């Protein structure tokens, strides 16, 4: 349905960022702001960034594109 618009490196970065932010809920300052990490985590797992789609950005390599 939708084509991936993120490179593998971008996806890995978003997943790590999401996990780090989510860890703030359970470790460290234990703040609820860590739940914002759900957004980059999901975007990284799915591989489709809505902001990239709105701006017409596609940094996925041709061999990484999904039909």
C-alpha positions, 0 to 999 in steps of 0.5 A: 500500500505505502512505500518505505521512505526511510533508509535502513540507517534512518530506521535504526536511528529512530528505533534506538531514539524511541527506545532511549526516550521510552526508557526515561519513563522507567529509568532515570528521571521517570518522566512521562515525556518519555512516552513521546518515544513511541512515535519514532519507535513506530515510525522506525519499525514501519519505515514510513515517515509521514513528515517525509511523505508530506515534504516529498522526501524519500531517502530509501535506496531503490533496492530497499523500496517495498512495493 
